[in-house]
Amino acid sequence: MPITMAELYPAAAPYFGWDLARDLQELLRYAFMQHAFEAGTVVALSAGVIGYFVVLRGLSFAAHALSHIGFAGATGAVLVGTTPIVGLLVFTMSAGAVMGALGQRLRGRDVTIGLVMAWSLGLGLLFTRLYRGSANLAIGILFGQIFGITIQEVAATFVAGSLTVLALLVVYRPLLFATLDEEVAEAKGVPVGGLSIAFMVILAVAVSEAVQVVGVLLIFALIVAPAAIAERFTTRPSRGLLLSAVLAVLFTWAGLSVAYYVPYPVGFFITTIAFLSYILARLVAPTLTLPRRRGRETLAREEQARHSP
């Protein structure tokens, strides 16, 4: 089962009061909590940023499929004696490149994606059965194991997260144009096919990072939920990216904080907070925002004008 705070320090009685400074000191008293907050923040930032484009491009199901494919890679890596993150990256980046090459043809292929996703999960179960060690590692991959993350894994997560955000910033402008109006972008000379592959590879890295926090089965909490909420409150990409990243970080921090005091998996709290926030956003957003279609059309015209000679 995923590691909880109570399992790590069963005799400890966490302090909780209304003194915010002391509460913060309590949360960061142990090294494992410090590592969890460090890794969780990096993962949430990259997931929130990349997730905004996932929602805009309608690739939520494909992102979820990548996480299941990554499960097969992670369990396969463990089987051959390598760290899970290596298998995650190899499998998700390979699958992401193939999905990116399909471009617009990827949309509407829910049956194919679903079958590949189910097969990948089954393959991961086979690798788990062949593995002679503890099954807890596979369970951690499925549901997250952030309380067991080491300082070396924090460093690797920071490097991967930084590269993910940097790569997205490099392709931000043409990727946004291609996302809003692919046909016009292609006519203007934007390399739509190459951007699609690059984006899916970047997404694959972000998914591999997020698996450490919420696991394969709960990946929607950080990749999709914050972006889906942000899209309901603003049509401006810059604001949407910022809001999505902030929400992902807040969901992660809140989940880690609650899990410190309550002996239940952190993934449950992160996903619950994200889900309730999305429900609240659906109820509140229609009274605060203009129709999203009008905003999308305006953005598309602006991007077309910027890329015109």
C-alpha positions as YAML, in Angstrom:
chain: A
units: angstrom
residues:
- id: 1
  name: MET
  ca: [0.00, 0.00, 0.00]
- id: 2
  name: PRO
  ca: [1.12, 3.64, -0.44]
- id: 3
  name: ILE
  ca: [3.21, 4.93, 2.46]
- id: 4
  name: THR
  ca: [1.37, 7.19, 4.92]
- id: 5
  name: MET
  ca: [2.75, 9.48, 7.60]
- id: 6
  name: ALA
  ca: [1.39, 7.22, 10.36]
- id: 7
  name: GLU
  ca: [3.35, 4.27, 8.95]
- id: 8
  name: LEU
  ca: [6.59, 6.25, 8.81]
- id: 9
  name: TYR
  ca: [6.33, 7.65, 12.33]
- id: 10
  name: PRO
  ca: [3.69, 5.65, 14.24]
- id: 11
  name: ALA
  ca: [4.62, 7.09, 17.64]
- id: 12
  name: ALA
  ca: [4.58, 10.71, 16.54]
- id: 13
  name: ALA
  ca: [1.60, 12.90, 17.40]
- id: 14
  name: PRO
  ca: [1.61, 15.78, 14.89]
- id: 15
  name: TYR
  ca: [0.91, 19.18, 16.36]
- id: 16
  name: PHE
  ca: [-1.90, 21.23, 14.88]
- id: 17
  name: GLY
  ca: [-3.12, 24.62, 16.07]
- id: 18
  name: TRP
  ca: [-3.88, 28.13, 14.86]
- id: 19
  name: ASP
  ca: [-0.26, 29.26, 14.97]
- id: 20
  name: LEU
  ca: [0.59, 29.20, 11.25]
- id: 21
  name: ALA
  ca: [4.33, 29.53, 11.80]
- id: 22
  name: ARG
  ca: [4.40, 26.58, 14.19]
- id: 23
  name: ASP
  ca: [2.11, 24.55, 11.95]
- id: 24
  name: LEU
  ca: [4.49, 25.13, 9.03]
- id: 25
  name: GLN
  ca: [7.44, 24.09, 11.16]
- id: 26
  name: GLU
  ca: [5.55, 20.94, 12.11]
- id: 27
  name: LEU
  ca: [4.79, 20.08, 8.48]
- id: 28
  name: LEU
  ca: [8.46, 20.43, 7.55]
- id: 29
  name: ARG
  ca: [9.85, 18.79, 10.70]
- id: 30
  name: TYR
  ca: [10.79, 15.54, 8.97]
- id: 31
  name: ALA
  ca: [13.02, 15.11, 5.93]
- id: 32
  name: PHE
  ca: [10.46, 12.93, 4.15]
- id: 33
  name: MET
  ca: [7.91, 15.77, 4.28]
- id: 34
  name: GLN
  ca: [10.46, 18.27, 3.02]
- id: 35
  name: HIS
  ca: [11.25, 15.98, 0.08]
- id: 36
  name: ALA
  ca: [7.53, 15.45, -0.57]
- id: 37
  name: PHE
  ca: [6.83, 19.18, -0.72]
- id: 38
  name: GLU
  ca: [9.88, 19.82, -2.91]
- id: 39
  name: ALA
  ca: [9.08, 17.10, -5.42]
- id: 40
  name: GLY
  ca: [5.35, 17.76, -5.26]
- id: 41
  name: THR
  ca: [5.81, 21.45, -6.05]
- id: 42
  name: VAL
  ca: [8.03, 20.78, -9.07]
- id: 43
  name: VAL
  ca: [5.69, 18.11, -10.41]
- id: 44
  name: ALA
  ca: [2.60, 20.25, -9.86]
- id: 45
  name: LEU
  ca: [4.09, 23.25, -11.66]
- id: 46
  name: SER
  ca: [5.06, 21.26, -14.75]
- id: 47
  name: ALA
  ca: [1.80, 19.28, -14.72]
- id: 48
  name: GLY
  ca: [-0.29, 22.43, -14.43]
- id: 49
  name: VAL
  ca: [1.49, 24.15, -17.31]
- id: 50
  name: ILE
  ca: [1.48, 21.18, -19.69]
- id: 51
  name: GLY
  ca: [-2.06, 20.26, -18.64]
- id: 52
  name: TYR
  ca: [-3.40, 23.56, -19.94]
- id: 53
  name: PHE
  ca: [-2.37, 22.63, -23.47]
- id: 54
  name: VAL
  ca: [-3.66, 19.09, -22.95]
- id: 55
  name: VAL
  ca: [-7.13, 20.49, -22.29]
- id: 56
  name: LEU
  ca: [-6.94, 23.03, -25.13]
- id: 57
  name: ARG
  ca: [-5.90, 20.33, -27.60]
- id: 58
  name: GLY
  ca: [-8.50, 17.82, -26.38]
- id: 59
  name: LEU
  ca: [-5.91, 15.20, -25.42]
- id: 60
  name: SER
  ca: [-7.07, 14.34, -21.89]
- id: 61
  name: PHE
  ca: [-7.74, 10.69, -22.74]
- id: 62
  name: ALA
  ca: [-4.41, 10.37, -24.55]
- id: 63
  name: ALA
  ca: [-2.61, 11.77, -21.49]
- id: 64
  name: HIS
  ca: [-4.34, 9.19, -19.31]
- id: 65
  name: ALA
  ca: [-3.32, 6.47, -21.75]
- id: 66
  name: LEU
  ca: [0.31, 7.56, -21.48]
- id: 67
  name: SER
  ca: [0.20, 6.98, -17.73]
- id: 68
  name: HIS
  ca: [-1.00, 3.40, -18.22]
- id: 69
  name: ILE
  ca: [1.67, 2.79, -20.84]
- id: 70
  name: GLY
  ca: [4.16, 4.19, -18.35]
- id: 71
  name: PHE
  ca: [3.01, 1.62, -15.78]
- id: 72
  name: ALA
  ca: [4.11, -1.17, -18.11]
- id: 73
  name: GLY
  ca: [7.45, 0.56, -18.58]
- id: 74
  name: ALA
  ca: [7.98, 1.11, -14.85]
- id: 75
  name: THR
  ca: [7.18, -2.48, -13.88]
- id: 76
  name: GLY
  ca: [9.29, -3.76, -16.78]
- id: 77
  name: ALA
  ca: [12.21, -1.66, -15.58]
- id: 78
  name: VAL
  ca: [11.88, -3.09, -12.08]
- id: 79
  name: LEU
  ca: [11.80, -6.60, -13.55]
- id: 80
  name: VAL
  ca: [15.15, -6.09, -15.30]
- id: 81
  name: GLY
  ca: [16.72, -4.36, -12.30]
- id: 82
  name: THR
  ca: [16.44, -0.71, -13.34]
- id: 83
  name: THR
  ca: [14.74, 2.16, -11.53]
- id: 84
  name: PRO
  ca: [11.04, 2.63, -12.44]
- id: 85
  name: ILE
  ca: [11.50, 6.18, -13.73]
- id: 86
  name: VAL
  ca: [13.73, 4.91, -16.54]
- id: 87
  name: GLY
  ca: [11.04, 2.55, -17.80]
- id: 88
  name: LEU
  ca: [8.41, 5.24, -17.38]
- id: 89
  name: LEU
  ca: [10.33, 7.68, -19.54]
- id: 90
  name: VAL
  ca: [11.25, 5.16, -22.24]
- id: 91
  name: PHE
  ca: [7.70, 3.84, -22.67]
- id: 92
  name: THR
  ca: [5.84, 7.13, -22.35]
- id: 93
  name: MET
  ca: [8.20, 9.09, -24.61]
- id: 94
  name: SER
  ca: [8.06, 6.39, -27.29]
- id: 95
  name: ALA
  ca: [4.27, 6.23, -27.13]
- id: 96
  name: GLY
  ca: [4.05, 10.02, -27.01]
- id: 97
  name: ALA
  ca: [6.12, 10.36, -30.18]
- id: 98
  name: VAL
  ca: [3.81, 7.90, -31.99]
- id: 99
  name: MET
  ca: [0.71, 9.74, -30.75]
- id: 100
  name: GLY
  ca: [2.20, 13.05, -31.78]
- id: 101
  name: ALA
  ca: [2.90, 11.74, -35.27]
- id: 102
  name: LEU
  ca: [-0.80, 10.94, -35.61]
- id: 103
  name: GLY
  ca: [-1.66, 14.60, -34.96]
- id: 104
  name: GLN
  ca: [-5.35, 15.37, -35.47]
- id: 105
  name: ARG
  ca: [-5.97, 11.73, -36.40]
- id: 106
  name: LEU
  ca: [-5.45, 10.90, -32.72]
- id: 107
  name: ARG
  ca: [-8.74, 12.57, -31.89]
- id: 108
  name: GLY
  ca: [-11.73, 10.31, -32.12]
- id: 109
  name: ARG
  ca: [-9.66, 7.15, -31.69]
- id: 110
  name: ASP
  ca: [-10.97, 6.47, -28.21]
- id: 111
  name: VAL
  ca: [-11.45, 2.77, -28.91]
- id: 112
  name: THR
  ca: [-7.87, 2.27, -30.11]
- id: 113
  name: ILE
  ca: [-6.41, 4.32, -27.27]
- id: 114
  name: GLY
  ca: [-8.59, 2.49, -24.74]
- id: 115
  name: LEU
  ca: [-7.48, -0.91, -26.00]
- id: 116
  name: VAL
  ca: [-3.80, 0.07, -25.91]
- id: 117
  name: MET
  ca: [-4.32, 1.46, -22.41]
- id: 118
  name: ALA
  ca: [-5.94, -1.75, -21.17]
- id: 119
  name: TRP
  ca: [-3.25, -3.90, -22.79]
- id: 120
  name: SER
  ca: [-0.51, -1.78, -21.20]
- id: 121
  name: LEU
  ca: [-2.08, -2.18, -17.78]
- id: 122
  name: GLY
  ca: [-2.30, -5.93, -18.32]
- id: 123
  name: LEU
  ca: [1.33, -6.02, -19.44]
- id: 124
  name: GLY
  ca: [2.30, -4.19, -16.28]
- id: 125
  name: LEU
  ca: [0.42, -6.74, -14.20]
- id: 126
  name: LEU
  ca: [2.32, -9.53, -15.96]
- id: 127
  name: PHE
  ca: [5.65, -7.85, -15.17]
- id: 128
  name: THR
  ca: [4.53, -7.45, -11.56]
- id: 129
  name: ARG
  ca: [3.71, -11.17, -11.38]
- id: 130
  name: LEU
  ca: [7.12, -12.10, -12.80]
- id: 131
  name: TYR
  ca: [8.90, -9.79, -10.37]
- id: 132
  name: ARG
  ca: [10.21, -11.73, -7.36]
- id: 133
  name: GLY
  ca: [10.39, -8.78, -4.96]
- id: 134
  name: SER
  ca: [7.72, -6.92, -3.02]
- id: 135
  name: ALA
  ca: [4.51, -5.93, -4.78]
- id: 136
  name: ASN
  ca: [4.44, -2.64, -2.86]
- id: 137
  name: LEU
  ca: [6.59, -1.03, -5.53]
- id: 138
  name: ALA
  ca: [3.99, -1.71, -8.21]
- id: 139
  name: ILE
  ca: [1.23, -0.45, -5.93]
- id: 140
  name: GLY
  ca: [3.24, 2.71, -5.36]
- id: 141
  name: ILE
  ca: [3.47, 3.24, -9.12]
- id: 142
  name: LEU
  ca: [-0.30, 2.84, -9.43]
- id: 143
  name: PHE
  ca: [-1.27, 5.15, -6.59]
- id: 144
  name: GLY
  ca: [1.81, 7.29, -5.89]
- id: 145
  name: GLN
  ca: [4.53, 7.04, -3.26]
- id: 146
  name: ILE
  ca: [5.60, 10.60, -2.61]
- id: 147
  name: PHE
  ca: [6.23, 10.06, 1.12]
- id: 148
  name: GLY
  ca: [8.95, 7.59, 0.17]
- id: 149
  name: ILE
  ca: [10.80, 9.82, -2.28]
- id: 150
  name: THR
  ca: [14.54, 10.31, -1.71]
- id: 151
  name: ILE
  ca: [16.73, 13.40, -2.08]
- id: 152
  name: GLN
  ca: [18.23, 11.90, -5.26]
- id: 153
  name: GLU
  ca: [14.75, 11.46, -6.73]
- id: 154
  name: VAL
  ca: [13.89, 15.04, -5.76]
- id: 155
  name: ALA
  ca: [16.93, 16.24, -7.70]
- id: 156
  name: ALA
  ca: [15.99, 14.12, -10.73]
- id: 157
  name: THR
  ca: [12.44, 15.43, -10.54]
- id: 158
  name: PHE
  ca: [13.69, 19.01, -10.43]
- id: 159
  name: VAL
  ca: [15.84, 18.51, -13.52]
- id: 160
  name: ALA
  ca: [13.02, 16.78, -15.45]
- id: 161
  name: GLY
  ca: [10.47, 19.39, -14.39]
- id: 162
  name: SER
  ca: [12.73, 22.29, -15.34]
- id: 163
  name: LEU
  ca: [13.43, 20.78, -18.77]
- id: 164
  name: THR
  ca: [9.72, 20.19, -19.30]
- id: 165
  name: VAL
  ca: [8.74, 23.79, -18.56]
- id: 166
  name: LEU
  ca: [11.71, 25.17, -20.54]
- id: 167
  name: ALA
  ca: [10.85, 23.04, -23.58]
- id: 168
  name: LEU
  ca: [7.25, 24.20, -23.43]
- id: 169
  name: LEU
  ca: [8.33, 27.84, -23.24]
- id: 170
  name: VAL
  ca: [10.50, 27.38, -26.34]
- id: 171
  name: VAL
  ca: [7.57, 26.12, -28.44]
- id: 172
  name: TYR
  ca: [4.88, 28.15, -26.64]
- id: 173
  name: ARG
  ca: [3.96, 30.66, -29.35]
- id: 174
  name: PRO
  ca: [3.78, 28.36, -32.39]
- id: 175
  name: LEU
  ca: [2.21, 25.60, -30.28]
- id: 176
  name: LEU
  ca: [-0.52, 27.97, -29.15]
- id: 177
  name: PHE
  ca: [-1.18, 29.05, -32.75]
- id: 178
  name: ALA
  ca: [-1.35, 25.44, -33.94]
- id: 179
  name: THR
  ca: [-3.63, 24.54, -31.03]
- id: 180
  name: LEU
  ca: [-6.12, 27.32, -31.72]
- id: 181
  name: ASP
  ca: [-6.26, 26.92, -35.51]
- id: 182
  name: GLU
  ca: [-4.15, 24.10, -36.95]
- id: 183
  name: GLU
  ca: [-5.13, 24.58, -40.59]
- id: 184
  name: VAL
  ca: [-4.28, 28.28, -40.66]
- id: 185
  name: ALA
  ca: [-1.07, 27.64, -38.70]
- id: 186
  name: GLU
  ca: [0.02, 25.04, -41.24]
- id: 187
  name: ALA
  ca: [-0.78, 27.41, -44.08]
- id: 188
  name: LYS
  ca: [1.39, 30.07, -42.42]
- id: 189
  name: GLY
  ca: [4.36, 27.69, -42.36]
- id: 190
  name: VAL
  ca: [4.18, 26.56, -38.74]
- id: 191
  name: PRO
  ca: [5.62, 22.99, -38.45]
- id: 192
  name: VAL
  ca: [2.42, 21.51, -37.07]
- id: 193
  name: GLY
  ca: [3.55, 17.89, -37.31]
- id: 194
  name: GLY
  ca: [6.84, 18.48, -35.55]
- id: 195
  name: LEU
  ca: [5.13, 20.53, -32.84]
- id: 196
  name: SER
  ca: [2.62, 17.76, -32.24]
- id: 197
  name: ILE
  ca: [5.39, 15.20, -31.71]
- id: 198
  name: ALA
  ca: [7.39, 17.58, -29.51]
- id: 199
  name: PHE
  ca: [4.37, 18.36, -27.37]
- id: 200
  name: MET
  ca: [3.49, 14.71, -26.82]
- id: 201
  name: VAL
  ca: [7.08, 13.92, -25.82]
- id: 202
  name: ILE
  ca: [7.03, 16.84, -23.35]
- id: 203
  name: LEU
  ca: [3.70, 15.54, -22.05]
- id: 204
  name: ALA
  ca: [5.22, 12.08, -21.63]
- id: 205
  name: VAL
  ca: [7.95, 13.51, -19.38]
- id: 206
  name: ALA
  ca: [5.35, 15.44, -17.35]
- id: 207
  name: VAL
  ca: [3.26, 12.28, -16.93]
- id: 208
  name: SER
  ca: [6.31, 10.33, -15.77]
- id: 209
  name: GLU
  ca: [7.00, 12.98, -13.15]
- id: 210
  name: ALA
  ca: [3.40, 13.17, -11.92]
- id: 211
  name: VAL
  ca: [3.23, 9.39, -11.45]
- id: 212
  name: GLN
  ca: [5.54, 9.79, -8.45]
- id: 213
  name: VAL
  ca: [2.97, 12.01, -6.70]
- id: 214
  name: VAL
  ca: [-0.47, 10.63, -7.55]
- id: 215
  name: GLY
  ca: [0.32, 7.39, -9.37]
- id: 216
  name: VAL
  ca: [-0.79, 6.03, -12.73]
- id: 217
  name: LEU
  ca: [-4.49, 5.71, -11.92]
- id: 218
  name: LEU
  ca: [-4.92, 9.20, -10.44]
- id: 219
  name: ILE
  ca: [-2.97, 11.22, -13.00]
- id: 220
  name: PHE
  ca: [-6.00, 13.32, -14.01]
- id: 221
  name: ALA
  ca: [-5.81, 15.16, -10.68]
- id: 222
  name: LEU
  ca: [-2.67, 17.06, -11.66]
- id: 223
  name: ILE
  ca: [-2.61, 16.94, -15.45]
- id: 224
  name: VAL
  ca: [-6.23, 17.75, -16.30]
- id: 225
  name: ALA
  ca: [-8.21, 19.09, -13.31]
- id: 226
  name: PRO
  ca: [-6.30, 22.37, -12.71]
- id: 227
  name: ALA
  ca: [-6.27, 23.20, -16.43]
- id: 228
  name: ALA
  ca: [-9.96, 22.36, -16.82]
- id: 229
  name: ILE
  ca: [-10.75, 24.74, -13.97]
- id: 230
  name: ALA
  ca: [-8.48, 27.48, -15.33]
- id: 231
  name: GLU
  ca: [-10.09, 27.26, -18.77]
- id: 232
  name: ARG
  ca: [-13.47, 28.05, -17.23]
- id: 233
  name: PHE
  ca: [-12.28, 31.32, -15.72]
- id: 234
  name: THR
  ca: [-10.13, 32.83, -18.47]
- id: 235
  name: THR
  ca: [-9.61, 32.58, -22.21]
- id: 236
  name: ARG
  ca: [-6.19, 34.27, -22.08]
- id: 237
  name: PRO
  ca: [-3.49, 31.58, -22.41]
- id: 238
  name: SER
  ca: [-0.97, 33.38, -20.19]
- id: 239
  name: ARG
  ca: [-3.49, 33.73, -17.39]
- id: 240
  name: GLY
  ca: [-4.77, 30.21, -17.94]
- id: 241
  name: LEU
  ca: [-1.26, 28.73, -17.70]
- id: 242
  name: LEU
  ca: [-0.54, 30.67, -14.51]
- id: 243
  name: LEU
  ca: [-3.87, 29.76, -12.89]
- id: 244
  name: SER
  ca: [-3.51, 26.10, -13.85]
- id: 245
  name: ALA
  ca: [-0.01, 25.90, -12.36]
- id: 246
  name: VAL
  ca: [-1.07, 27.69, -9.16]
- id: 247
  name: LEU
  ca: [-4.07, 25.39, -8.71]
- id: 248
  name: ALA
  ca: [-1.97, 22.26, -9.24]
- id: 249
  name: VAL
  ca: [0.48, 23.44, -6.58]
- id: 250
  name: LEU
  ca: [-2.31, 24.32, -4.14]
- id: 251
  name: PHE
  ca: [-3.99, 20.91, -4.64]
- id: 252
  name: THR
  ca: [-0.66, 19.18, -3.98]
- id: 253
  name: TRP
  ca: [0.20, 21.26, -0.92]
- id: 254
  name: ALA
  ca: [-3.28, 20.81, 0.52]
- id: 255
  name: GLY
  ca: [-3.22, 17.05, -0.07]
- id: 256
  name: LEU
  ca: [0.22, 16.67, 1.52]
- id: 257
  name: SER
  ca: [-0.81, 18.78, 4.53]
- id: 258
  name: VAL
  ca: [-3.98, 16.80, 5.21]
- id: 259
  name: ALA
  ca: [-2.21, 13.46, 4.68]
- id: 260
  name: TYR
  ca: [0.36, 14.47, 7.31]
- id: 261
  name: TYR
  ca: [-2.34, 14.52, 9.99]
- id: 262
  name: VAL
  ca: [-4.71, 11.85, 8.66]
- id: 263
  name: PRO
  ca: [-3.42, 8.28, 8.05]
- id: 264
  name: TYR
  ca: [-4.77, 7.87, 4.52]
- id: 265
  name: PRO
  ca: [-3.03, 8.01, 1.10]
- id: 266
  name: VAL
  ca: [-2.06, 11.46, -0.12]
- id: 267
  name: GLY
  ca: [-3.32, 10.64, -3.63]
- id: 268
  name: PHE
  ca: [-6.85, 10.34, -2.27]
- id: 269
  name: PHE
  ca: [-6.73, 13.83, -0.76]
- id: 270
  name: ILE
  ca: [-5.19, 15.46, -3.84]
- id: 271
  name: THR
  ca: [-7.76, 13.93, -6.18]
- id: 272
  name: THR
  ca: [-10.66, 14.72, -3.84]
- id: 273
  name: ILE
  ca: [-9.64, 18.36, -3.49]
- id: 274
  name: ALA
  ca: [-9.18, 18.63, -7.26]
- id: 275
  name: PHE
  ca: [-12.55, 17.01, -7.95]
- id: 276
  name: LEU
  ca: [-14.47, 19.21, -5.49]
- id: 277
  name: SER
  ca: [-12.72, 22.29, -6.86]
- id: 278
  name: TYR
  ca: [-13.75, 21.36, -10.40]
- id: 279
  name: ILE
  ca: [-17.36, 20.88, -9.32]
- id: 280
  name: LEU
  ca: [-17.29, 24.28, -7.61]
- id: 281
  name: ALA
  ca: [-15.75, 25.86, -10.73]
- id: 282
  name: ARG
  ca: [-18.53, 24.46, -12.92]
- id: 283
  name: LEU
  ca: [-21.11, 26.01, -10.63]
- id: 284
  name: VAL
  ca: [-19.43, 29.39, -10.27]
- id: 285
  name: ALA
  ca: [-17.75, 30.01, -13.63]
- id: 286
  name: PRO
  ca: [-20.89, 30.57, -15.78]
- id: 287
  name: THR
  ca: [-21.81, 33.61, -13.68]
- id: 288
  name: LEU
  ca: [-18.34, 35.19, -13.94]
- id: 289
  name: THR
  ca: [-17.05, 34.58, -17.46]
- id: 290
  name: LEU
  ca: [-17.96, 35.28, -21.09]
- id: 291
  name: PRO
  ca: [-18.67, 32.41, -23.48]
- id: 292
  name: ARG
  ca: [-15.42, 30.50, -24.11]
- id: 293
  name: ARG
  ca: [-16.07, 30.05, -27.83]
- id: 294
  name: ARG
  ca: [-15.98, 33.80, -28.42]
- id: 295
  name: GLY
  ca: [-12.70, 34.04, -26.52]
- id: 296
  name: ARG
  ca: [-11.18, 31.17, -28.50]
- id: 297
  name: GLU
  ca: [-12.12, 32.80, -31.81]
- id: 298
  name: THR
  ca: [-10.59, 36.12, -30.72]
- id: 299
  name: LEU
  ca: [-7.38, 34.40, -29.70]
- id: 300
  name: ALA
  ca: [-7.17, 32.53, -32.99]
- id: 301
  name: ARG
  ca: [-7.49, 35.80, -34.92]
- id: 302
  name: GLU
  ca: [-4.80, 37.43, -32.79]
- id: 303
  name: GLU
  ca: [-2.37, 34.55, -33.30]
- id: 304
  name: GLN
  ca: [-3.05, 34.56, -37.04]
- id: 305
  name: ALA
  ca: [-2.28, 38.28, -37.18]
- id: 306
  name: ARG
  ca: [1.01, 37.81, -35.27]
- id: 307
  name: HIS
  ca: [2.19, 35.15, -37.71]
- id: 308
  name: SER
  ca: [1.16, 37.08, -40.81]
- id: 309
  name: PRO
  ca: [3.95, 38.63, -42.88]
...
